[in-house]
Amino acid sequence: QLWKEELIGLPYNYFHSWEYCNAISETTKIDSFLVSITNEHGKFICTLNKRAKINGYDEIFTPYGYGGIVIKCTPGKENYFIDYWLNFASKNKYINAYLMQHPLTNLGNGWENDTYSNHQVYLIDLEQTTEILWRKLRKGHKYEINKAINNTDIEIITDKNILFDPFTKLYSHTLQRVNASDTYKFHIDTLKKLAYSKD
């Protein structure tokens, strides 16, 4: 409950939610925690996992997905949170921080001095109208969709209790077919918690 309260009013995404982090921990067996820093300029949050290194030191990393840092503050004051963050990391003896940052999140001046590794990201505009999306479809895709709509033998099922088992079988088969990395092989309890999440 406290985790959810810390997110109120912030532009967070699903990867910051307790439900998501709790589900992922079923696979990683590592507990997640939420860092929340508030000062006179605004608020900072970041979801984290921790693993032990040598001599009592730890390293931190974001749970799988685009969690990362979110800051809501007076425009231009984002860099005021840098000292808070560094003090937090130093006090807890964190020697490394691997943060997966959402590509559309702008942390403001001062944060880009650390080491960054960028990957190609594809963004999909989900705010387009159905009519616009339909016009952009290829002719063959339109044909297949219309054929499915007109097929009276097709039944659309939305009941998660019915869909979950076929989904997990398809998930497992797809991972094997594409020879996916272990990174994408989630435990059945993770899949179940994600499927039945209310967020």
GUSE-241861 format. One line per 8 residues: their letters; for each residue x, y, z of N, C-alpha, C. Coordinates in nm, 3 decimals. Layout:
N
a = X:Y:Z:X:Y:Z:X:Y:Z ~ ... $
This chain:
199
qlwkeeli = 0.083:-0.121:0.000:0.000:0.000:0.000:0.087:0.126:0.000 ~ 0.193:0.126:0.083:0.284:0.241:0.090:0.351:0.266:-0.044 ~ 0.391:0.156:-0.113:0.453:0.167:-0.246:0.359:0.242:-0.340 ~ 0.231:0.202:-0.342:0.133:0.265:-0.431:0.114:0.412:-0.398 ~ 0.114:0.443:-0.270:0.097:0.582:-0.229:0.212:0.670:-0.276 ~ 0.333:0.614:-0.278:0.450:0.691:-0.323:0.443:0.727:-0.471 ~ 0.365:0.651:-0.548:0.355:0.675:-0.692:0.247:0.776:-0.729 ~ 0.160:0.809:-0.635:0.048:0.899:-0.665:0.098:1.034:-0.716 $
glpynyfh = 0.043:1.077:-0.829:0.077:1.207:-0.886:0.201:1.209:-0.972 ~ 0.269:1.093:-0.986:0.391:1.087:-1.067:0.362:1.025:-1.203 ~ 0.438:1.064:-1.306:0.419:1.007:-1.441:0.489:0.873:-1.456 ~ 0.452:0.777:-1.372:0.517:0.646:-1.373:0.451:0.554:-1.475 ~ 0.515:0.439:-1.500:0.455:0.340:-1.589:0.441:0.207:-1.515 ~ 0.390:0.107:-1.584:0.360:-0.022:-1.523:0.483:-0.086:-1.457 ~ 0.602:-0.060:-1.515:0.724:-0.120:-1.463:0.763:-0.065:-1.325 ~ 0.700:0.044:-1.283:0.725:0.099:-1.150:0.629:0.044:-1.045 $
sweycnai = 0.526:-0.026:-1.087:0.423:-0.070:-0.994:0.472:-0.186:-0.907 ~ 0.415:-0.195:-0.786:0.450:-0.304:-0.696:0.410:-0.437:-0.758 ~ 0.294:-0.442:-0.825:0.246:-0.566:-0.885:0.347:-0.621:-0.986 ~ 0.401:-0.533:-1.070:0.497:-0.577:-1.171:0.627:-0.625:-1.104 ~ 0.683:-0.544:-1.015:0.811:-0.580:-0.951:0.798:-0.707:-0.869 ~ 0.684:-0.725:-0.803:0.659:-0.845:-0.725:0.651:-0.967:-0.816 ~ 0.588:-0.951:-0.932:0.577:-1.062:-1.028:0.714:-1.102:-1.082 ~ 0.797:-1.004:-1.117:0.930:-1.033:-1.171:1.017:-1.103:-1.067 $
settkids = 0.997:-1.072:-0.940:1.079:-1.133:-0.835:1.053:-1.284:-0.824 ~ 0.940:-1.331:-0.877:0.913:-1.475:-0.878:1.013:-1.548:-0.969 ~ 1.065:-1.477:-1.069:1.165:-1.535:-1.159:1.306:-1.512:-1.106 ~ 1.335:-1.388:-1.067:1.472:-1.354:-1.027:1.506:-1.399:-0.886 ~ 1.403:-1.419:-0.802:1.422:-1.453:-0.659:1.496:-1.341:-0.586 ~ 1.483:-1.219:-0.638:1.543:-1.101:-0.575:1.431:-1.003:-0.542 ~ 1.424:-0.959:-0.417:1.320:-0.862:-0.378:1.349:-0.726:-0.440 ~ 1.242:-0.659:-0.480:1.253:-0.523:-0.533:1.219:-0.423:-0.424 $
flvsitne = 1.272:-0.302:-0.439:1.234:-0.195:-0.347:1.224:-0.064:-0.424 ~ 1.149:0.028:-0.368:1.126:0.157:-0.431:1.198:0.266:-0.354 ~ 1.285:0.340:-0.424:1.352:0.455:-0.364:1.266:0.578:-0.392 ~ 1.237:0.653:-0.289:1.157:0.775:-0.304:1.227:0.889:-0.230 ~ 1.255:0.995:-0.303:1.323:1.112:-0.246:1.238:1.236:-0.272 ~ 1.206:1.307:-0.168:1.127:1.429:-0.183:1.206:1.546:-0.124 ~ 1.210:1.656:-0.199:1.270:1.778:-0.145:1.184:1.898:-0.185 ~ 1.234:2.017:-0.161:1.152:2.136:-0.187:1.122:2.158:-0.335 $
hgkfictl = 1.194:2.090:-0.422:1.174:2.109:-0.566:1.078:2.007:-0.627 ~ 1.058:1.893:-0.559:0.970:1.792:-0.615:1.000:1.653:-0.561 ~ 0.984:1.553:-0.648:0.996:1.414:-0.603:1.070:1.329:-0.705 ~ 1.142:1.231:-0.654:1.223:1.138:-0.733:1.187:0.997:-0.689 ~ 1.167:0.905:-0.785:1.149:0.763:-0.750:1.232:0.677:-0.845 ~ 1.263:0.556:-0.798:1.331:0.458:-0.883:1.310:0.320:-0.822 ~ 1.271:0.222:-0.903:1.259:0.085:-0.856:1.394:0.016:-0.871 ~ 1.432:-0.064:-0.771:1.564:-0.124:-0.770:1.564:-0.267:-0.718 $
nkraking = 1.663:-0.342:-0.764:1.703:-0.470:-0.707:1.846:-0.454:-0.657 ~ 1.886:-0.542:-0.566:2.021:-0.532:-0.509:2.085:-0.671:-0.507 ~ 2.215:-0.676:-0.541:2.288:-0.802:-0.526:2.423:-0.775:-0.460 ~ 2.465:-0.871:-0.378:2.586:-0.854:-0.299:2.711:-0.870:-0.384 ~ 2.810:-0.786:-0.356:2.943:-0.797:-0.415:3.040:-0.829:-0.301 ~ 3.167:-0.798:-0.316:3.266:-0.835:-0.213:3.278:-0.727:-0.106 ~ 3.330:-0.766:0.009:3.363:-0.676:0.119:3.245:-0.592:0.169 ~ 3.126:-0.651:0.165:3.009:-0.581:0.219:2.948:-0.478:0.127 $
ydeiftpy = 2.997:-0.469:0.003:2.941:-0.375:-0.093:2.835:-0.443:-0.179 ~ 2.746:-0.362:-0.235:2.639:-0.414:-0.321:2.636:-0.336:-0.451 ~ 2.571:-0.394:-0.551:2.539:-0.319:-0.672:2.389:-0.322:-0.690 ~ 2.335:-0.221:-0.754:2.191:-0.210:-0.773:2.158:-0.206:-0.922 ~ 2.037:-0.249:-0.953:1.993:-0.249:-1.092:1.841:-0.245:-1.095 ~ 1.787:-0.194:-1.202:1.641:-0.188:-1.215:1.587:-0.326:-1.252 ~ 1.468:-0.360:-1.200:1.405:-0.485:-1.243:1.385:-0.486:-1.395 ~ 1.369:-0.603:-1.452:1.351:-0.617:-1.596:1.242:-0.521:-1.645 $
gyggivik = 1.271:-0.450:-1.753:1.173:-0.356:-1.810:1.219:-0.211:-1.794 ~ 1.136:-0.120:-1.845:1.169:0.023:-1.840:1.117:0.088:-1.713 ~ 1.178:0.055:-1.601:1.144:0.124:-1.477:1.225:0.251:-1.470 ~ 1.339:0.243:-1.404:1.431:0.356:-1.403:1.382:0.472:-1.318 ~ 1.446:0.585:-1.339:1.421:0.705:-1.259:1.306:0.787:-1.316 ~ 1.221:0.835:-1.226:1.116:0.930:-1.262:1.129:1.049:-1.168 ~ 1.129:1.168:-1.227:1.138:1.291:-1.148:1.023:1.383:-1.185 ~ 0.951:1.430:-1.085:0.848:1.532:-1.107:0.883:1.650:-1.018 $
ctpgkeny = 0.922:1.759:-1.083:0.968:1.873:-1.003:0.952:2.003:-1.081 ~ 0.991:2.112:-1.017:0.994:2.242:-1.083:1.084:2.233:-1.205 ~ 1.038:2.276:-1.323:1.122:2.267:-1.445:1.260:2.327:-1.424 ~ 1.362:2.252:-1.467:1.500:2.298:-1.454:1.568:2.261:-1.323 ~ 1.492:2.199:-1.232:1.548:2.164:-1.101:1.581:2.015:-1.089 ~ 1.577:1.942:-1.201:1.602:1.797:-1.196:1.739:1.763:-1.138 ~ 1.837:1.848:-1.169:1.974:1.818:-1.124:1.991:1.830:-0.973 ~ 1.895:1.892:-0.904:1.904:1.902:-0.758:1.892:1.765:-0.691 $
fidywlnf = 1.842:1.668:-0.764:1.827:1.534:-0.706:1.955:1.450:-0.720 ~ 2.051:1.498:-0.797:2.173:1.420:-0.818:2.247:1.397:-0.686 ~ 2.265:1.502:-0.608:2.336:1.488:-0.480:2.261:1.394:-0.385 ~ 2.128:1.404:-0.385:2.048:1.314:-0.300:2.072:1.169:-0.341 ~ 2.072:1.147:-0.472:2.091:1.011:-0.525:2.231:0.959:-0.492 ~ 2.332:1.040:-0.513:2.470:0.998:-0.486:2.492:0.972:-0.337 ~ 2.432:1.055:-0.252:2.445:1.033:-0.108:2.377:0.902:-0.067 ~ 2.261:0.876:-0.125:2.188:0.752:-0.098:2.273:0.631:-0.137 $
asknkyin = 2.333:0.637:-0.257:2.415:0.525:-0.305:2.540:0.507:-0.220 ~ 2.603:0.616:-0.182:2.725:0.609:-0.101:2.697:0.555:0.038 ~ 2.590:0.604:0.099:2.555:0.561:0.236:2.527:0.411:0.243 ~ 2.470:0.358:0.134:2.435:0.215:0.131:2.543:0.127:0.068 ~ 2.659:0.186:0.036:2.773:0.113:-0.019:2.740:0.045:-0.152 ~ 2.670:0.118:-0.239:2.643:0.067:-0.373:2.759:0.108:-0.464 ~ 2.824:0.010:-0.524:2.942:0.043:-0.605:2.909:0.057:-0.753 ~ 2.798:-0.003:-0.798:2.754:0.010:-0.937:2.603:0.027:-0.940 $
aylmqhpl = 2.554:0.094:-1.043:2.410:0.107:-1.063:2.381:0.089:-1.212 ~ 2.305:-0.016:-1.243:2.265:-0.043:-1.381:2.117:-0.011:-1.393 ~ 2.087:0.103:-1.455:1.949:0.149:-1.461:1.897:0.149:-1.604 ~ 1.790:0.075:-1.626:1.724:0.077:-1.756:1.626:0.193:-1.756 ~ 1.656:0.294:-1.835:1.578:0.417:-1.834:1.484:0.421:-1.955 ~ 1.358:0.460:-1.930:1.262:0.471:-2.040:1.313:0.574:-2.141 ~ 1.308:0.542:-2.271:1.366:0.632:-2.372:1.298:0.768:-2.383 ~ 1.174:0.780:-2.336:1.105:0.908:-2.344:1.116:0.990:-2.216 $
tnlgngwe = 1.186:0.937:-2.117:1.200:1.009:-1.990:1.321:1.102:-1.996 ~ 1.295:1.229:-1.977:1.403:1.328:-1.977:1.435:1.365:-1.833 ~ 1.556:1.333:-1.788:1.594:1.362:-1.650:1.647:1.503:-1.631 ~ 1.667:1.575:-1.740:1.714:1.712:-1.728:1.866:1.722:-1.721 ~ 1.914:1.845:-1.714:2.058:1.871:-1.715:2.127:1.809:-1.594 ~ 2.248:1.759:-1.617:2.328:1.708:-1.508:2.331:1.557:-1.497 ~ 2.228:1.490:-1.549:2.221:1.344:-1.537:2.292:1.273:-1.651 ~ 2.317:1.343:-1.760:2.374:1.274:-1.876:2.525:1.257:-1.869 $
ndtysnhq = 2.588:1.296:-1.759:2.733:1.283:-1.748:2.779:1.142:-1.715 ~ 2.689:1.058:-1.667:2.725:0.919:-1.639:2.733:0.841:-1.768 ~ 2.779:0.717:-1.758:2.795:0.634:-1.877:2.660:0.584:-1.925 ~ 2.633:0.604:-2.053:2.508:0.560:-2.113:2.534:0.456:-2.221 ~ 2.446:0.361:-2.233:2.448:0.266:-2.343:2.310:0.267:-2.407 ~ 2.302:0.305:-2.532:2.173:0.322:-2.598:2.144:0.207:-2.695 ~ 2.018:0.173:-2.707:1.973:0.070:-2.799:1.862:0.127:-2.886 ~ 1.841:0.065:-3.002:1.734:0.110:-3.090:1.599:0.077:-3.028 $
vylidleq = 1.511:0.176:-3.026:1.379:0.159:-2.966:1.274:0.201:-3.068 ~ 1.168:0.121:-3.079:1.057:0.154:-3.168:0.940:0.203:-3.085 ~ 0.887:0.319:-3.119:0.776:0.377:-3.047:0.649:0.366:-3.130 ~ 0.541:0.323:-3.066:0.413:0.308:-3.135:0.315:0.409:-3.076 ~ 0.255:0.491:-3.162:0.158:0.590:-3.118:0.023:0.522:-3.103 ~ -0.016:0.495:-2.979:-0.142:0.426:-2.954:-0.261:0.521:-2.946 ~ -0.237:0.649:-2.968:-0.345:0.747:-2.960:-0.409:0.773:-3.095 ~ -0.361:0.707:-3.200:-0.420:0.723:-3.331:-0.559:0.658:-3.334 $
tteilwrk = -0.648:0.713:-3.413:-0.784:0.659:-3.422:-0.782:0.526:-3.497 ~ -0.887:0.448:-3.474:-0.900:0.320:-3.542:-0.901:0.340:-3.694 ~ -0.966:0.447:-3.739:-0.974:0.475:-3.883:-0.836:0.498:-3.944 ~ -0.751:0.574:-3.874:-0.616:0.602:-3.924:-0.534:0.474:-3.927 ~ -0.544:0.394:-3.821:-0.470:0.268:-3.817:-0.515:0.175:-3.928 ~ -0.644:0.172:-3.954:-0.698:0.086:-4.060:-0.645:0.127:-4.197 ~ -0.641:0.259:-4.222:-0.593:0.308:-4.351:-0.447:0.270:-4.374 ~ -0.369:0.260:-4.266:-0.227:0.230:-4.277:-0.197:0.082:-4.294 $
lrkghkye = -0.299:-0.002:-4.272:-0.277:-0.146:-4.284:-0.255:-0.188:-4.429 ~ -0.177:-0.291:-4.447:-0.159:-0.346:-4.581:-0.286:-0.416:-4.627 ~ -0.301:-0.426:-4.757:-0.422:-0.485:-4.815:-0.443:-0.629:-4.766 ~ -0.334:-0.705:-4.760:-0.345:-0.844:-4.717:-0.390:-0.857:-4.573 ~ -0.341:-0.767:-4.486:-0.382:-0.769:-4.346:-0.530:-0.734:-4.332 ~ -0.576:-0.636:-4.410:-0.718:-0.599:-4.407:-0.805:-0.717:-4.448 ~ -0.759:-0.789:-4.550:-0.834:-0.905:-4.597:-0.847:-1.011:-4.488 ~ -0.737:-1.040:-4.418:-0.739:-1.142:-4.313:-0.829:-1.100:-4.196 $
inkainnt = -0.825:-0.972:-4.162:-0.910:-0.923:-4.052:-1.058:-0.933:-4.090 ~ -1.090:-0.887:-4.211:-1.231:-0.894:-4.256:-1.279:-1.039:-4.263 ~ -1.190:-1.128:-4.307:-1.227:-1.269:-4.315:-1.258:-1.325:-4.176 ~ -1.178:-1.284:-4.077:-1.200:-1.330:-3.940:-1.329:-1.274:-3.882 ~ -1.357:-1.147:-3.911:-1.479:-1.083:-3.862:-1.603:-1.152:-3.917 ~ -1.596:-1.190:-4.043:-1.713:-1.252:-4.109:-1.725:-1.402:-4.084 ~ -1.627:-1.460:-4.017:-1.628:-1.604:-3.989:-1.708:-1.628:-3.861 ~ -1.825:-1.686:-3.873:-1.912:-1.708:-3.757:-1.862:-1.820:-3.667 $
dieiitdk = -1.764:-1.897:-3.713:-1.709:-2.005:-3.631:-1.607:-1.955:-3.529 ~ -1.564:-1.831:-3.544:-1.464:-1.775:-3.454:-1.531:-1.716:-3.330 ~ -1.480:-1.754:-3.214:-1.531:-1.702:-3.087:-1.419:-1.625:-3.018 ~ -1.448:-1.502:-2.982:-1.348:-1.419:-2.913:-1.361:-1.444:-2.763 ~ -1.251:-1.489:-2.702:-1.250:-1.523:-2.560:-1.162:-1.423:-2.484 ~ -1.215:-1.368:-2.377:-1.139:-1.272:-2.295:-1.120:-1.321:-2.152 ~ -1.172:-1.437:-2.120:-1.162:-1.492:-1.985:-1.019:-1.540:-1.960 ~ -0.950:-1.476:-1.867:-0.809:-1.510:-1.839:-0.793:-1.654:-1.790 $
nilfdpft = -0.895:-1.703:-1.720:-0.887:-1.840:-1.669:-0.883:-1.942:-1.782 ~ -0.948:-1.909:-1.893:-0.948:-1.998:-2.010:-0.821:-1.977:-2.092 ~ -0.776:-1.853:-2.100:-0.665:-1.818:-2.189:-0.526:-1.847:-2.131 ~ -0.515:-1.855:-2.000:-0.382:-1.860:-1.939:-0.301:-1.983:-1.981 ~ -0.359:-2.101:-1.976:-0.284:-2.223:-2.012:-0.239:-2.222:-2.158 ~ -0.330:-2.191:-2.253:-0.283:-2.183:-2.393:-0.175:-2.076:-2.414 ~ -0.188:-1.965:-2.339:-0.087:-1.859:-2.350:0.050:-1.909:-2.306 ~ 0.056:-1.977:-2.191:0.186:-2.022:-2.140:0.248:-2.126:-2.234 $
klyshtlq = 0.165:-2.209:-2.296:0.217:-2.307:-2.392:0.273:-2.236:-2.515 ~ 0.201:-2.136:-2.564:0.249:-2.059:-2.679:0.376:-1.983:-2.643 ~ 0.380:-1.927:-2.524:0.498:-1.853:-2.474:0.620:-1.944:-2.473 ~ 0.605:-2.063:-2.415:0.716:-2.158:-2.406:0.760:-2.203:-2.546 ~ 0.663:-2.233:-2.631:0.693:-2.278:-2.768:0.768:-2.168:-2.846 ~ 0.724:-2.043:-2.830:0.787:-1.931:-2.901:0.931:-1.911:-2.856 ~ 0.955:-1.920:-2.726:1.091:-1.904:-2.674:1.184:-2.011:-2.732 ~ 1.133:-2.134:-2.741:1.214:-2.242:-2.799:1.237:-2.221:-2.948 $
rvnasdty = 1.131:-2.179:-3.017:1.139:-2.164:-3.163:1.241:-2.057:-3.204 ~ 1.247:-1.947:-3.129:1.338:-1.837:-3.164:1.470:-1.846:-3.089 ~ 1.485:-1.954:-3.009:1.607:-1.973:-2.930:1.636:-1.849:-2.844 ~ 1.534:-1.807:-2.768:1.542:-1.684:-2.690:1.641:-1.697:-2.574 ~ 1.696:-1.583:-2.536:1.786:-1.575:-2.421:1.709:-1.610:-2.293 ~ 1.782:-1.658:-2.192:1.721:-1.688:-2.062:1.657:-1.565:-1.999 ~ 1.699:-1.447:-2.043:1.643:-1.323:-1.990:1.492:-1.319:-2.006 ~ 1.442:-1.380:-2.113:1.299:-1.374:-2.145:1.221:-1.493:-2.092 $
kfhidtlk = 1.286:-1.583:-2.022:1.219:-1.703:-1.973:1.169:-1.679:-1.831 ~ 1.047:-1.631:-1.821:0.989:-1.599:-1.692:0.927:-1.723:-1.628 ~ 0.937:-1.728:-1.496:0.877:-1.835:-1.418:0.725:-1.831:-1.434 ~ 0.661:-1.946:-1.423:0.516:-1.954:-1.440:0.443:-1.863:-1.341 ~ 0.497:-1.848:-1.219:0.434:-1.760:-1.120:0.445:-1.613:-1.160 ~ 0.554:-1.577:-1.228:0.565:-1.440:-1.281:0.458:-1.416:-1.386 ~ 0.444:-1.509:-1.480:0.344:-1.494:-1.586:0.203:-1.485:-1.528 ~ 0.178:-1.565:-1.425:0.045:-1.566:-1.364:0.016:-1.432:-1.297 $
klayskd = 0.113:-1.380:-1.222:0.092:-1.252:-1.155:0.076:-1.137:-1.255 ~ 0.151:-1.141:-1.364:0.136:-1.038:-1.468:0.001:-1.048:-1.536 ~ -0.041:-1.169:-1.565:-0.168:-1.190:-1.636:-0.287:-1.145:-1.552 ~ -0.280:-1.168:-1.422:-0.394:-1.136:-1.335:-0.378:-1.004:-1.261 ~ -0.274:-0.927:-1.297:-0.253:-0.797:-1.235:-0.368:-0.703:-1.270 ~ -0.404:-0.619:-1.175:-0.513:-0.522:-1.197:-0.461:-0.392:-1.257 ~ -0.330:-0.370:-1.254:-0.272:-0.246:-1.311:-0.262:-0.256:-1.462 $
